[in-house]
């Protein structure tokens, strides 16, 4: 049965995720409460800490170490290993963590400081989102496209200065887009304009860039070239340009797994963005082991292009998937909670839902890419029509990677060390290793034995200071949407 334009639009996450970003609704300054002092949420700190009798997933993908000890000194991992071997300094504050597990802090690479507040409209949530990400285990995030870049840069600086709790932020410049109907923002109309945008936002404090759907090959190529001159990286949510074309240009990263790849659209025209229906149909028809997909995977690996998995947002468009966690929904203001549940119910009732067929393929293609040696990183993308709630979505992304076939250790690596490797910060963060910054997540229960333990985050430690997840979340209950 032919799809109407309305039906096509409503069932198109690739374009709904960010193509619907035609308007950012500014949140009133009065609604944005001053950032609470981070001391209000501190669960544990001290110059020397000894975390004993704890199960550790170190972020490398290795099997967990049980009954381990981690010694933290001055915000860094001083020593770690089997409890019987690690020496406890006499001046250490000893914390017995029997029955608990630790992983590195999450390094999430497709995050935002905004959330859907109405169809096609997004609100900036600078007070709540940094806390949510931190409460959910994220110690480093990349914004993967900014709609209020000055504000993002300011918040990142305030976090770095210790003025508010939150993860480190790699702030992208504004979405860099061509003459596209999907973004009512500055539209790049020439390669020269693209270069000027890159240079300006580097001077303003942006540390990376994200290209968007309407860019032409010439414009994207100019962005990549200019960014690389400044030692900065470029990712993109593509459409008019194919993955293969972008890889040839030297792009560093591609967003949304393979679900923004227009390489498989029949009759794809150069520098033209296919319709949502054409894109979805191409994935629906593509076999799991299609040689064309395997060829593209090899090409990306050969060109050293990282791929960001954002299964969390695509899950919201497929039938047969769970509703967002009740405790996460309780954080939202009532109208946002009701809006999400209404849309989720509509999708759940669909009899023919292409995304329920495509989502398992997306998982398989990401697994194939990683198994073949590709660098797969993780993000959550809190856009679409809602329900992808920072913090909770960090954990959900790891669960979906496990559903894709990765072991718990492998999934945790994708969400921690791989992200650090991409950012070029793996000597500092991303794994439990001597000398690295003490960015850790504590869970109640055994991550090795209990799949649900991943959801039991007790605290998130950043540079040796642990923040109480329950307190962070309690401060936001019923407020996410206007703070």
C-alpha positions as CSV (number, residue, x, y, z in Angstrom):
1,X,0.0,0.0,0.0
2,X,1.5,3.4,-0.9
3,X,2.6,5.5,2.0
4,X,1.2,9.1,2.2
5,X,3.6,11.9,2.9
6,X,2.2,12.1,6.4
7,X,2.6,8.4,7.1
8,X,6.1,8.5,5.6
9,X,7.1,11.4,7.8
10,X,5.7,9.9,11.0
11,X,7.6,6.7,10.5
12,X,10.9,8.1,9.6
13,X,13.3,8.2,12.5
14,X,16.3,9.0,10.4
15,X,14.7,12.3,9.4
16,X,12.5,12.7,12.5
17,X,15.5,12.3,14.9
18,X,17.1,15.6,13.8
19,X,15.5,16.5,10.5
20,X,12.5,17.7,12.6
21,X,14.8,20.2,14.3
22,X,13.2,23.1,12.4
23,X,12.9,25.2,15.6
24,X,14.6,25.2,18.9
25,X,12.2,26.5,21.5
26,X,14.2,28.5,24.0
27,X,13.5,27.7,27.6
28,X,12.7,30.8,29.6
29,X,15.7,32.0,31.6
30,X,13.5,32.0,34.7
31,X,12.9,28.3,34.3
32,X,16.6,27.5,34.2
33,X,17.4,27.4,37.9
34,X,21.0,28.3,38.8
35,X,23.3,25.3,38.7
36,X,23.3,23.6,42.1
37,X,26.7,23.3,43.8
38,X,28.3,20.0,42.9
39,X,29.0,19.5,46.6
40,X,25.3,18.8,47.2
41,X,25.6,15.5,45.3
42,X,29.0,14.2,46.4
43,X,28.8,10.7,47.8
44,X,32.5,10.0,48.2
45,X,35.8,11.9,48.0
46,X,39.2,12.1,49.5
47,X,42.8,12.4,48.7
48,X,43.3,8.6,48.9
49,X,40.5,6.1,48.5
50,X,40.7,2.3,48.5
51,X,37.7,0.5,46.8
52,X,37.9,-3.1,48.0
53,X,36.2,-6.4,47.3
54,X,34.6,-5.1,44.1
55,X,34.0,-6.8,40.7
56,X,35.7,-4.8,37.9
57,X,35.0,-4.6,34.2
58,X,38.1,-2.7,33.1
59,X,36.7,-1.4,29.8
60,X,39.1,-3.4,27.6
61,X,36.6,-6.1,26.8
62,X,38.4,-8.5,29.1
63,X,36.6,-10.8,31.5
64,X,35.8,-9.2,34.9
65,X,38.1,-9.4,37.8
66,X,36.3,-10.4,41.0
67,X,37.3,-9.3,44.5
68,X,39.5,-6.6,43.1
69,X,40.8,-3.4,44.8
70,X,41.2,0.0,43.2
71,X,43.3,2.6,44.9
72,X,42.6,6.2,43.9
73,X,45.1,8.9,44.8
74,X,44.5,12.6,43.9
75,X,41.8,11.8,41.4
76,X,43.8,9.1,39.5
77,X,44.0,5.4,39.6
78,X,47.1,4.8,41.7
79,X,46.9,1.0,41.6
80,X,44.4,-1.8,40.9
81,X,44.2,-5.6,40.7
82,X,43.4,-8.6,42.8
83,X,42.6,-7.7,46.4
84,X,45.2,-10.0,47.8
85,X,47.9,-8.3,45.8
86,X,47.1,-4.5,45.9
87,X,48.8,-2.7,48.8
88,X,46.4,-0.4,50.8
89,X,48.1,2.9,51.7
90,X,48.0,3.6,55.4
91,X,46.3,7.0,54.7
92,X,43.6,5.5,52.5
93,X,39.9,5.8,53.2
94,X,38.8,2.1,52.8
95,X,35.4,1.4,51.3
96,X,34.2,-2.2,51.3
97,X,32.3,-2.7,48.1
98,X,31.3,-6.4,48.6
99,X,28.4,-7.2,46.3
100,X,29.1,-4.3,43.9
101,X,30.7,-3.9,40.5
102,X,32.7,-1.1,38.8
103,X,33.2,-0.1,35.2
104,X,34.9,2.9,33.6
105,X,32.8,6.0,33.2
106,X,30.8,6.0,29.9
107,X,32.2,8.0,27.0
108,X,29.1,8.8,25.0
109,X,29.5,10.4,21.5
110,X,26.0,11.3,20.3
111,X,24.5,13.4,23.0
112,X,22.6,16.7,23.1
113,X,21.7,19.4,25.5
114,X,18.1,19.6,24.1
115,X,15.0,17.4,24.1
116,X,11.7,17.3,22.1
117,X,9.2,19.6,23.8
118,X,6.6,19.7,20.9
119,X,6.5,18.2,17.4
120,X,9.4,19.8,15.5
121,X,10.5,21.8,18.5
122,X,13.3,21.2,21.0
123,X,14.0,22.8,24.3
124,X,17.4,23.5,25.8
125,X,17.9,21.7,29.2
126,X,21.2,22.9,30.5
127,X,20.4,22.4,34.2
128,X,19.0,18.9,34.0
129,X,20.9,17.2,31.2
130,X,24.4,17.4,32.6
131,X,23.2,15.9,35.9
132,X,21.2,13.2,34.1
133,X,24.2,12.1,32.0
134,X,26.4,12.1,35.2
135,X,23.8,10.1,37.2
136,X,23.7,7.6,34.4
137,X,27.4,6.9,34.4
138,X,28.6,9.3,31.7
139,X,31.9,11.1,32.6
140,X,32.5,12.3,29.0
141,X,30.1,13.2,26.3
142,X,30.2,14.7,22.8
143,X,27.3,16.9,21.8
144,X,27.2,15.6,18.2
145,X,25.6,18.8,16.9
146,X,24.6,21.9,18.8
147,X,21.5,24.1,18.4
148,X,22.8,26.6,21.0
149,X,26.6,26.3,20.7
150,X,27.5,29.3,22.8
151,X,25.5,27.9,25.7
152,X,27.0,24.4,25.2
153,X,30.5,25.9,25.3
154,X,29.6,27.9,28.4
155,X,28.2,24.9,30.2
156,X,31.2,22.8,29.3
157,X,33.5,25.4,30.7
158,X,31.5,25.7,33.9
159,X,31.7,21.9,34.4
160,X,35.5,22.0,33.7
161,X,35.8,24.7,36.3
162,X,33.9,22.7,38.9
163,X,31.0,25.1,39.1
164,X,28.4,22.5,38.2
165,X,28.2,18.7,38.2
166,X,28.3,17.0,34.8
167,X,30.5,15.1,32.4
168,X,33.4,16.5,30.4
169,X,31.9,17.9,27.1
170,X,33.4,17.7,23.6
171,X,31.3,20.5,22.1
172,X,30.5,20.4,18.4
173,X,29.8,23.6,16.5
174,X,26.3,24.2,15.2
175,X,24.9,21.6,12.8
176,X,26.7,22.3,9.6
177,X,24.1,22.0,6.9
178,X,23.6,22.9,3.3
179,X,20.4,24.3,1.7
180,X,18.2,21.7,3.4
181,X,14.6,22.0,4.5
182,X,15.3,20.1,7.7
183,X,17.1,22.7,9.7
184,X,16.1,26.4,10.1
185,X,19.6,27.5,10.8
186,X,22.5,29.0,8.9
187,X,22.6,27.3,5.5
188,X,26.0,26.7,4.0
189,X,25.9,27.6,0.3
190,X,29.5,27.2,-0.8
191,X,32.7,25.5,0.2
192,X,34.2,28.8,1.2
193,X,31.3,29.5,3.6
194,X,31.9,26.0,5.0
195,X,35.5,26.8,5.7
196,X,34.6,30.2,7.3
197,X,32.1,28.4,9.7
198,X,34.8,25.9,10.7
199,X,37.3,28.6,11.5
200,X,34.9,30.8,13.3
201,X,33.6,28.1,15.7
202,X,37.1,26.9,16.4
203,X,37.9,30.4,17.6
204,X,34.7,30.4,19.7
205,X,35.6,27.3,21.5
206,X,34.0,24.4,19.6
207,X,36.2,21.3,19.7
208,X,34.6,19.2,16.9
209,X,32.1,19.4,14.1
210,X,29.1,17.7,12.8
211,X,27.9,17.8,9.2
212,X,24.3,17.4,8.4
213,X,22.0,15.9,5.8
214,X,21.9,18.6,3.2
215,X,25.6,19.1,2.7
216,X,27.0,18.6,-0.8
217,X,30.2,16.7,-1.4
218,X,32.1,20.0,-2.0
219,X,30.8,21.5,1.2
220,X,31.5,18.4,3.3
221,X,35.0,18.1,1.8
222,X,35.8,21.7,2.7
223,X,34.6,21.2,6.3
224,X,36.7,18.1,6.7
225,X,39.8,19.7,5.2
226,X,39.5,22.9,7.2
227,X,38.8,21.0,10.5
228,X,41.8,18.7,10.0
229,X,44.0,21.7,9.5
230,X,43.0,22.8,13.0
231,X,43.5,19.3,14.4
232,X,39.8,18.8,15.0
233,X,37.5,15.9,14.0
234,X,34.4,15.7,11.9
235,X,31.4,13.5,12.2
236,X,28.2,13.6,10.2
237,X,24.6,12.5,9.9
238,X,24.6,12.2,6.1
239,X,22.0,12.0,3.4
240,X,22.9,13.9,0.3
241,X,26.4,12.5,0.5
242,X,26.9,8.7,0.8
243,X,29.1,7.0,3.4
244,X,31.5,5.8,0.8
245,X,31.9,9.3,-0.6
246,X,32.5,10.8,2.9
247,X,35.0,8.1,3.7
248,X,36.9,9.0,0.5
249,X,37.1,12.6,1.8
250,X,38.6,11.5,5.1
251,X,35.7,11.9,7.4
252,X,36.5,10.7,11.0
253,X,33.1,9.4,12.1
254,X,29.6,8.6,10.9
255,X,26.5,8.8,13.0
256,X,23.5,6.4,13.5
257,X,25.3,3.2,12.6
258,X,24.4,2.3,9.0
259,X,20.9,3.8,9.2
260,X,21.9,7.1,7.6
261,X,23.7,5.5,4.7
262,X,22.1,6.4,1.4
263,X,24.6,4.2,-0.5
264,X,21.9,1.5,-1.0
265,X,19.1,3.8,-2.3
266,X,18.2,2.8,-5.9
267,X,18.8,5.7,-8.3
268,X,20.5,7.9,-5.7
269,X,21.4,11.2,-7.4
270,X,24.7,13.0,-6.5
271,X,24.3,15.6,-3.8
272,X,20.6,14.9,-3.4
273,X,19.0,13.6,-0.3
274,X,16.5,10.7,-0.9
275,X,13.1,10.7,0.7
276,X,12.6,9.0,4.0
277,X,10.6,6.3,2.3
278,X,13.3,5.6,-0.2
279,X,15.9,5.3,2.5
280,X,13.8,3.0,4.7
281,X,12.9,0.8,1.7
282,X,16.6,0.4,0.9
283,X,17.2,-1.0,4.3
284,X,14.1,-3.1,4.3
285,X,15.3,-4.8,1.1
286,X,18.9,-5.2,2.0
287,X,19.9,-8.6,3.2
288,X,21.9,-9.1,6.4
289,X,24.9,-10.5,4.5
290,X,24.5,-8.4,1.3
291,X,27.9,-8.0,-0.4
292,X,27.2,-4.3,-0.9
293,X,27.0,-3.8,2.8
294,X,30.1,-6.0,3.4
295,X,32.0,-3.9,0.9
296,X,31.0,-0.6,2.5
297,X,32.0,-2.0,5.9
298,X,35.4,-2.9,4.6
299,X,35.8,0.5,3.0
300,X,35.0,2.3,6.2
301,X,37.5,0.2,8.1
302,X,40.2,0.7,5.5
303,X,39.6,4.5,5.7
304,X,39.6,4.3,9.6
305,X,36.1,5.8,9.9
306,X,34.5,5.3,13.3
307,X,30.8,4.4,13.5
308,X,28.5,5.7,16.2
309,X,25.7,3.3,17.3
310,X,22.6,5.1,18.4
311,X,20.2,2.1,18.7
312,X,18.3,3.8,21.6
313,X,16.6,6.4,19.4
314,X,15.8,4.0,16.6
315,X,14.2,1.6,19.1
316,X,11.5,4.1,19.8
317,X,10.2,3.9,16.2
318,X,9.9,0.1,16.2
319,X,7.0,-2.0,17.4
320,X,7.5,-4.8,20.0
321,X,10.0,-2.7,22.0
322,X,9.7,-1.7,25.7
323,X,8.4,1.6,26.8
324,X,10.9,3.9,28.5
325,X,11.7,3.0,32.1
326,X,9.0,4.4,34.5
327,X,11.6,5.9,36.8
328,X,13.0,7.8,33.8
329,X,9.5,9.0,32.7
330,X,8.9,10.3,36.3
331,X,11.7,12.8,35.7
332,X,9.8,14.5,32.9
333,X,7.2,17.3,33.3
334,X,3.7,15.8,32.8
335,X,3.1,17.1,29.3
336,X,6.3,15.6,28.0
337,X,5.6,12.3,29.6
338,X,2.1,12.2,28.2
339,X,3.2,13.2,24.8
340,X,5.8,10.5,24.7
341,X,3.4,7.8,25.9
342,X,0.8,8.8,23.4
343,X,3.2,8.6,20.5
344,X,4.7,5.3,21.8
345,X,1.2,3.8,22.0
346,X,0.4,4.8,18.4
347,X,3.6,3.1,17.1
348,X,3.0,0.0,19.3
349,X,-0.4,-0.4,17.6
350,X,1.0,-0.4,14.0
351,X,0.5,-3.7,12.2
352,X,3.1,-3.1,9.5
353,X,6.2,-1.4,11.0
354,X,9.3,-1.4,8.8
355,X,11.5,-0.3,11.7
356,X,10.7,-3.5,13.6
357,X,12.4,-5.4,10.7
358,X,15.2,-2.9,10.2
359,X,16.3,-2.5,13.8
360,X,17.6,-6.1,14.1
361,X,19.4,-5.6,10.8
362,X,21.0,-2.4,12.1
363,X,22.2,-4.4,15.1
364,X,23.7,-7.1,13.0
365,X,25.4,-4.7,10.6
366,X,27.1,-2.9,13.6
367,X,28.2,-6.2,15.0
368,X,29.7,-7.2,11.6
369,X,31.5,-3.9,11.4
370,X,33.0,-4.3,14.9
371,X,33.9,-8.0,14.4
372,X,35.7,-7.0,11.2
373,X,37.9,-4.6,13.0
374,X,35.9,-1.3,12.8
375,X,35.8,1.2,15.6
376,X,32.3,1.2,16.9
377,X,31.4,3.9,19.5
378,X,28.2,4.6,21.4
379,X,25.7,7.4,21.7
380,X,22.1,7.8,22.6
381,X,20.7,10.8,20.7
382,X,17.8,12.1,23.0
383,X,15.7,13.4,20.1
384,X,13.0,11.7,18.0
385,X,9.6,12.1,19.7
386,X,11.0,11.6,23.2
387,X,11.6,8.7,25.6
388,X,15.4,8.7,25.1
389,X,16.2,10.2,28.4
390,X,19.9,11.0,29.2
391,X,21.4,8.8,31.9
392,X,18.9,6.0,31.5
393,X,19.6,6.0,27.8
394,X,23.3,5.4,28.5
395,X,22.5,2.1,30.1
396,X,19.9,1.2,27.5
397,X,22.4,1.7,24.7
398,X,24.7,-0.8,26.4
399,X,21.8,-3.3,26.8
400,X,20.9,-2.9,23.1
401,X,24.6,-3.6,22.1
402,X,24.3,-6.8,24.1
403,X,21.1,-7.6,22.3
404,X,23.1,-7.1,19.1
405,X,25.3,-10.0,20.2
406,X,28.2,-8.3,22.0
407,X,29.2,-9.7,25.4
408,X,28.8,-7.4,28.4
409,X,32.5,-6.7,28.4
410,X,32.5,-5.9,24.7
411,X,29.4,-3.7,25.0
412,X,31.0,-1.8,27.9
413,X,34.2,-1.3,25.9
414,X,32.2,0.2,23.0
415,X,30.6,2.7,25.5
416,X,33.9,3.5,27.3
417,X,37.3,2.8,25.9
418,X,36.3,3.0,22.2
419,X,34.9,6.4,22.7
420,X,38.1,7.5,24.4
421,X,40.1,6.1,21.6
422,X,38.1,8.1,19.1
423,X,38.5,11.3,21.1
424,X,42.2,10.7,21.4
425,X,41.9,10.6,25.1
426,X,42.5,7.0,25.8
427,X,45.7,7.7,27.7
428,X,43.6,9.6,30.2
429,X,40.1,8.0,30.3
430,X,38.1,5.1,29.1
431,X,39.4,2.2,31.1
432,X,40.5,1.1,34.5
433,X,44.3,1.4,34.4
434,X,47.0,2.8,36.6
435,X,47.7,6.4,35.9
436,X,44.4,7.2,34.3
437,X,41.9,9.6,35.7
438,X,39.6,7.9,38.2
439,X,36.4,8.0,36.1
440,X,34.4,5.1,37.4
441,X,30.8,3.8,37.8
442,X,29.6,1.8,40.8
443,X,26.7,-0.6,40.4
444,X,24.9,-2.6,43.1
445,X,25.1,-6.3,42.2
446,X,27.3,-8.3,39.9
447,X,27.5,-7.1,36.3
448,X,28.9,-10.5,35.4
449,X,26.1,-12.5,36.9
450,X,23.0,-10.2,36.8
451,X,22.0,-8.6,33.5
452,X,19.8,-6.1,35.4
453,X,22.7,-4.9,37.6
454,X,23.6,-2.5,34.9
455,X,20.6,-0.4,35.9
456,X,21.6,-0.2,39.5
457,X,24.0,2.7,39.4
458,X,25.0,3.9,42.9
459,X,27.4,6.6,42.0
460,X,29.5,8.0,39.2
461,X,33.1,9.0,40.0
462,X,34.7,11.7,38.0
463,X,38.4,12.5,38.7
464,X,38.2,10.8,42.1
465,X,34.9,12.5,43.3
466,X,31.9,10.2,43.4
467,X,28.4,11.7,42.7
468,X,25.4,10.1,44.2
469,X,23.1,9.1,41.4
470,X,19.9,8.9,43.5
471,X,20.5,12.5,44.8
472,X,21.1,13.8,41.3
473,X,17.9,12.2,40.0
474,X,15.8,13.2,43.0
475,X,16.7,16.8,42.4
476,X,15.2,16.6,38.9
477,X,12.0,14.6,39.5
478,X,9.2,16.1,37.5
479,X,11.4,19.0,36.3
480,X,13.0,17.7,33.1
481,X,11.4,19.8,30.4
482,X,11.8,23.2,32.0
483,X,15.2,23.0,33.5
